[in-house]
Amino acid sequence: MWQILLTLLIYLILVIPVGTYMFRVTLQKETRLDPLLNPLDQFIYKLAGIHPEQAMNWKQYALSLVKTNGIMLLLTYLILRWQSIGLFNPNQIGAMEASLSFNTVISFMTNTNLQHYAGESGLSYLSQMLVIIFMMFVSAASGYAACVAFIRGLVGNSKDNMGNFYVGLVRITSRILLPFSLIGGLLLVWQGVPQNLSGNIIVDTLEGSKQVIAMGPVAALEIIKHLGTNGGGFLGANSSTPIENPTILSNLIELYSMMLLPGACVITFGKMLVERNQPSNPLNLVKYRVKGLTARFFGPQGRSIFTAMSILFFLGLILCVWAENQGNPILARLGLSQAMRSMEGKEVRFGIAQSALFTTTTTSFTTGTVNNMHDTLTPLGGLVPLLHMMLNVVFGGKGVGLMNMIMYAILSVFICGLMIGRTPEYLGKKIEGREMKLTALAIIIHPLLILAFSALAVGTTWGREALSNPGYHGLSQILYEYASSAANNGSGFEGLGDNTPFWNITTGLVMFFGRYLSIVIQLAIAGSLMRKPFMNQSVGSLETDTISFALILVFVVYIFAALTFFPALVLGPIAEHLTL
């Protein structure tokens, strides 16, 4: 337990300066990289015909995001279908099948990275670079750009200016994703992760058989898959292999990489609100208060959101660590030691503690990378990643987790306002019927996609024939697959035979609607709030920058999100646990 606490303490030390840097990039304040990167940005703007001074409202912003992502979907689909050409294809990989190509391009463009293929045998190096790595950058930058526009709407410093999507896409890529990826990629190469264009190596093993060792641009993919909370892997076995994750230090690099930027988004949100509420700002109609060390680092509003997310994270982590340390009770009755009954599916290099931490982190920050096989987790241990993907607010992916949590914050102030008979307010703006309808719709979409498609899979032969376990665990496999798709996570219970037209098409649809419907609705909410006048705070106003509001937020998330899925969880992992 001490190694977990130390790991998380180091994370808190790292996330604060990263959040401050992201805040400066977001507000286009001066940074030390500007002299080097400003000419690059200007060249890209000129080449692409972008007018950086042109402001967009929420409709223009959403349309630009969807349109840009759509064009990239088409181009990358064609690359996968034609990847059998000899360019950067030393292992002679053939063209990808149509339904699998459909699933793959949607998966990586929506920041999900669900893989129904093994990368070392399913993709050429050309596809790994021009499709997978490229979309890992673009999807992460698109999500964060949407989050920045969303925050601008909440901050409301103008009536119809949410920024410029193309400028956000370029600046986030050039100033955040590329520099961080360069540093992190070199660290992974230092630890032994391959980075080359050589063909696979065939070696003789000690047993006298042959083994194929995968080569390729592994480190470049590894670092952006974690930094961009993308997930997936160069290899089918992902970060549980020594090729992608050779040492405990590389494990920590990958762990911090997927945690840093989602946490930094919350700090950016808090600091942007502090910037709005400065006494010198003519728009300062909200009480200005920055008291305490944590409020100074996170911003008062950012602190309450970060606290709520942290509570949800720690509750899940404690359950996962405890459950995995208990192991399988059937093996315990057979007289096996605790270590023997707890290590199924885990790497001996990392042990139970780091495996449970990685499992909880990758599904809380919706990354989807794995350093152990989730299908072999105990029922309660597997309940945690499944539940956190269903909640989809425990830090979440690049900006998306923050946007989802704000939906629950709006719902919380609405409920509290009803209790005391006051019109609900959030961040100085009145919450009215239009915002509540859109908020309810944004919250409902996620469970609707997971439960409706899970019911479809259970009710059809096409869905059931992919199961490797017929009982409660089989239902957990189905729920996990669609929860992972809807939450833009991408990890899976790998016992599911999911590379079929049914699973490729249905999960592709869930990923597409789960990503873009939510973002468009959330931008619409931000656009609506942006046009509203600020309200002066009074004695009766609900304080949303306190620890008590963070606790309210945790209860609202569990009541509305967790209870929605409770019947399905009872029939899946909970029933499986009780049968053991």
N, C-alpha and C positions, 0 to 999 in steps of 0.2 A: 504493500500500500504506500510505503514511503517513496518508492521510486515513481509512482503515479503522481503523488502530490508534488514532488520536486519537478517532474516534467511539466505539470500545469502551472507551477509558480514561474518557471522560466518562460512559459508562454505569455503570462501576464506582463512580464518585463519586456518581452519583444513586441507585443501587439500595440502598446501605447505609442512608441515612436513611429511605427508603421501607419497607425491610424492618423497621427498628426501629419505625416507626409502625404497620405492620400487626401486628407482635407485640403492641403495646400494645392495639390494637383487639381482637385475638384473645383476649387474657387479660382483657379488659374493664377494663384499667387506665385511669386518668384521661388524657384528651387535651384539647386546647384547644377542640375542637369540641363537647365534651359539653354545656356550658350551652345551646348552640343546638339540638343534635340529640336530647338526652334527651327533651324534651317531644314531639318528633315520633315517636320510637320508642314512647313510652308510648301515644300516640294510636293508632298502628298496631296495637299489641298489643291495646288495648281494642276497636278496631273489628273486628279479625279474631278476637277471642276467644282470643288466645294467652296462655298462662301462662308467662312467661319463666323462672320458678323451677323449672319442671317438667323434670327430667332425662330423657334417653332412652338406652336401650341401643342396640347397633348395629342390631338388627332394627327397632326403632321409628324410628331415624334414617333407615335406608335406605327403609323404607316411606313415611315422610313425604316424602322427596325424590322418589321415583318417583310417588307419588300426586299431589303438587302439580304436578309437571311434566306428568303425564298430563292433568289437568284443563285446564291451560293449552294443551296440544296441541289439545284438542277445541275450545276457544273460539277460538283463532287460526285453526284450519282453517275454521271457519264464517265468519270475517271475510274470508279470502281468497276463499271461494266466493261471498260477497255484496258484494265490493268495488266492483261496478259502480254501486252507489248514488252519488248525487251528492255525498255528504259528503266534503270534502277530496279531490276528484277533478277538478281543473280540466282535465286532459288526457284525460278520458273513457276511462279504462282499463276494460276489461271484466273479468268474473269469471275467475278462474284455473281452469284445467282440473283435474279431480279428482286424477289421479295426480301432477301437478305440485304441487298443493296439499299432498298427502300428503307428498311429498318435501321440500317447503319447510318445513313446520312441524316435521318431525322434524329437518331440517338445522339450523334455528336454535335449537330447544329443546335439542339435544345439543351446542351450542357449536361446530358444524361449519361452518355457513353455506356449504355447497355450493350453488351457484346454477345451476340448469338454465334460467334465464331472464335477460333483461336488465332490470335494475331500472327503468330510465327508461321502458320500454315495457310492463313486465309488472305493475307495482304502482302502485296509487293512493297518494297521500300518507297516507291513512288507514291503509293496510296497512303502509306504511313506518314509521309511528309506532307503531301499536297492535300490530303483529305483529313486525316486524323489530327496531326499536330496543328495544321492550319486552323481547323474548326475548333480545336481546343482554345486557341487564342481568341478567335472571333466570338465564339459563344460566351466565353467568360467576359470579354469586353462589352458585348451587347447587354448581358445581364446587369453588369455594374453601371453601364450608361443609363439603362432604364431606372435603376435604383437612384442614381444621381438626379435624374429628371423628377422622379417621384418625391425626393426630398425637397427639391426646389419648389414643387407645388405645395408641400406642407409648410415650408418656410414662408412662401408667399411674398417675396420681395417685389413681384410685379404681377400684373393681372393676366398676362398671356404669354409668358416667356419661360419655357421649360428648358431652354438651352438649344443646342444643335446636336442631333444624334451623331452625325458624322464626325464632328469635332471631338465629342466624347469618346467615340470608338477609337479614333487615332491617338488621342492623348493617353487614354488608359492603356492602350497597347504599347506605345512608345515609352511612357514614363513609369509604368508600373509592371506590366507583365513581362516585357522584354528584359529590362535590367534585372529583375528578381530571378527570371528564368536563367539568365546567363550566369549569375552567381551560384544559384542552386544547382544548375546543371554541372558546372565545374566541380562543385563539392561532391556530387554523385560520381562523376568520373574519377575523382580522387579516391573514392571508396571502392572503386572497381566496377562500376556500371559501364557496359560497353557503349561506345559512340563511334560507329564506323559504318561503312557501306559494303563490308565484306560479306561473302556468302556464308551460310551455316557451316560449322566445322563438325566433322565426323571423327570421333575419338574411340579408342579401345578402352573399355572399362576394366577394372580389376577382375571382374568375373569372366572376362574373355569375350563379352558381347560388344556390339557397336552402340554408340549413343550420339545423337545429334545435338550439338550445342548451338543455340540461336545467336546470331550476331545482328548488327544493324544499328540505326540511330536510337538506341534505347534510352540513353540519358536525356536527350532532348525531349522525348515524349514523357518520360517519368516526371520531370520537374514541372512541366506545364499542366500535366494531368492533376497534380496536387495543388499547385498554386491557383489554377483556375477552377478548383473543385470539380474537375471533369470526371475523374475516375477512369475506368477501363484499364487497359494494359497493353504493352507491346506483346506480351505472352499471354496465353490463355490462363495460366495459373496466377497471373498478376503479381503483386508485390509479396507473395508468399515464396517466390523463387529467389535464389541467390543472384540470379542475373539482374533482376530489377531491384532487388533489395538485399545486398550482400552482407551488411553488418548492422549491429545495433545502432551505430552512428547514422548510417543511411536511413534506418527506420525512423530515427528522431528527426532527421532532415525532412523526410516525407510527411511525418506527423505534423510538424510545425508549419510546413508549406501549406497543407490544406486547412489549417486553423487560422493562419495569420490574417488573410484578406477578408474573410467573412466577419471576423471580430473587429477588424479595422473599419469596416463599413458602419458599424454601430457607433464607433468613436467619431467618424466623419459626420454622421447624422447629429450627434450631440453637439459637436463643435460648430456646425452650421447654424444650429438654433441659438447657441451662445452668441455667434456673430450677429445674428438678426437682432438679438435682444440687448446689444450694447447700448448704454445710455446715450451715446452720440448718434445712434441710428434714429432717423426721423420716424421709422416704422415701429419704434419700440413702444408698443401698447401692452406688452406682456411683462409681468413682474420680472425684473432682472435679479437673479440670485445664483451665484456660483460660490457655494460655501463647501469647504472640505477638500481634502486631497483628491478623492476619487471624482468629485464633481469637476475639479479643475482639469483632470486628465480626460474624462469621458464626456463632460458636459452633463448637467443635471438630468436632462431627458434621456441622453444616451446611457447614463448610469442605471436608470430604472429598467430600461430595455435589456441592457447587458446583464443585470442582476437576474431578471426573470429567465432569460435564456440559460444562464449559468445554473440556476436552481434546477431547471428541467434536465440539463445535461448531467449534473451530479447525481440526481435521483436515478436516472437510467444507468449511469456508470456504476453506482454502488450495487444495484441489482444484478448487472451483468457480471461484475467481478465476483460477487458472492455466489451466483448460480454456477459459474464456470469452475470456481474452486470446489464446489460440492461435487461436481461431476455427475456421472450417470449412477443413480441409486441401484440399478440392476447389477452393475459391476461391483458396487460396494457390497451387495449381498453375496457376491461370489468370492469376497475376501480380498479383492485387489486394493492396493494402496491408493491414497487420494491422488497422488501424482499420476498413477497409471490410469485412473478412471476419468481424469480431467484433460488429458493431452490429445484426445482424438481430434484430428484436423488442424492441429496447431504446430507451429514451427518450434523446435527445441531451442533455436537461437533466441527466441523472444519470450517464450514461456507464457503462462496464463495471464499474468498482469498486463504485459504489453500487448498481448493479443486482445484482451477485453477492452483495453483503452483504445486500441486502433479500431476495433469493431464499433464501439460507441461513437468515436470521433467521426469515422467515415460516413456513418449514417445520420449523425447529427448535423455535420457540416455538408451533408449531401454530396460527398465526393464519390463514393462508390468503389474506391480501391480497397483491396483486402490483403492482409498479411496472414490470414488463416481462413479456412473454409467455413462460411456461415452455416452451411447445411449441416455441419456436424456439431453445432452449438447445442447446449442443453435446451430444453423447451423454453425455460424462463430466460436463459441467456439469449436465445434467438428472438424472444418477445421484445427485447429492448431495441435492437436495430429496426425491427418491424414497426414498433410503436413510434419511434422517432421519425421514421419516414412518413408515417401516417399523420403525425403532428405537423411536420414540415415547417417548424418555426424555431427549432433548437439550433440557433445560429444560421443554419441553412446554407445554401450556395452563395455564389457571388452576388450579393445584394438582394436576392430573392427571399432569403430567410428573414431579413429585416422588413421587407415589404409585407410579407405574410404576417409577421408579428404585429406590425402597425394595424393590420386589419383587426386583429384581436384587441389591440389597444382601443380602437374606435368602438368596437363592440362593448368593451368594458366600461368606457365612459358613458355609453348609451344606457347600459343596464344600471349603472350607479346613478345616472341622472334620473331615471325613472323611479328609483327607490326614494329619492329625496324631493321629487317633484320639480326638477329644474331641467331646462333645456341643456342637453349635453354639449360640452365644448371640449375641443382637443387642440392644443398648441395655439390657443387664441382664436380658433375658428368654430363657429356653430355647426354642430352635426345635425343635419335635417334628413328628411325622408329620402331624397335622392341618394345621399351618401350611404345611408343605412341599407337601402335596397341593393346598391352596388356592392357594399361590403358583404352582405349576406350571400350574394351571388358568388363573389370571389371565394368565400369560405366553403360554400356548398360544392363547388366544382370538383375540388380535390377528392372528398369521399365518394362523390357520385361516380367519378371515373374509376376509382379503385373497386368499389363494391359492385357496380353494374357490370364491368368487364370480368370480374371474378365470378359473378353469377353466370355469365355467359360461358366461361371456361368450364365451370363445374357442370353446367347443364348440357354440354355438347361432347360428343365423342372426340372431336378434334382437340378440345382442351384437355380432356382426361387422359388421352393416350400418351401425353408427354410426362405423366407423373411416374416417379420411381418409387413412391410410397403411397399406398392406397388409402391409408387412414387419416388421422388428424394431421400428421406431418405433410401429407399430400395437399391438404387445404392450405397449410402454412406456406408451402411452395408457391401456390397460385397467388395467395394474398401478397407474398413478398415480391413476386415478379411485377404485379401491377402497382403496388405501392412504390417500388423502386422506379418504375416508369413515370408515374404521376409526380413523384417528388424530384424528378431530374437527378436521381441518385446513380443508378446503373449497376449496383451490386446485385447478386442473385443467390438464391439457394441452388447451388449448381447441380443438384440432383434432378432438376427439371430439364427434360429434353426439348428445349425451346426453339431450335432452329427448324421450324416448320412454317409453311405459309400462314397458318392460323395465328401462331404466336408472333411471327414477324409483323404481320399486318395489324393485329389488335394492339400490341404494345407500341407499335409505331404511331397509331392514332392516339393512344393515351399520352404518349410523350409530347406529341404535337399540341393537342388541346390543353394538356396540363401546363405547358409552358406559355403559349401565346395568348390563350384566353385570359389567364390570370394576369399577365403583364398588361394587356390592353385595358382590362377592367380597373386595375390599380392605377394606371395612368389617368383613366377617366375620373377616378375619385380625387386624385391629386389636382387635376385640372379644375374640378368643381370647387375644391377648397381654395384654390389659388385666387379665384375671382371674388371670394367672400371678404367682407371687411373684417378687420381685427376687432375683437371684443375686449373691453377692459376687464381685467380680473377683479373679482370681488371676494368677500368673505365666504360666499357660498360656492365659489368655483372649486371644482375637484382638482386637487394637486396631483399631477401625473409625473412628477419628478422625484417621488419619494419611494422608500423601500416598501411601504404599505401598498402602494399602487403596483409595484412589481409582484407582490404576493397575490393581489387581486388578479393580476394578469395571468399568473401561473394557474390559479384555480379556474379561471374562465377557459383557458386553453384545455385543461384536463376535462372540464365538464362538457364543453361543446365538441371538442375534437376527439378526445379519447373515448368518451361514452358513445359517440357515433359508431365507432369501430368495435365496441365491447362485445356485442353478440358474435361477430366474426372471430374475434380473438379467443372467445370462450370455446368456440368449436375447433379452433386450431391449436395454438401453442399451450393454452391453459388446460384444455382437455388432455393433450398429450402429456403434460406434466403430471396431471392427476392419475393417469393410467400407469405411470412409472412408479 
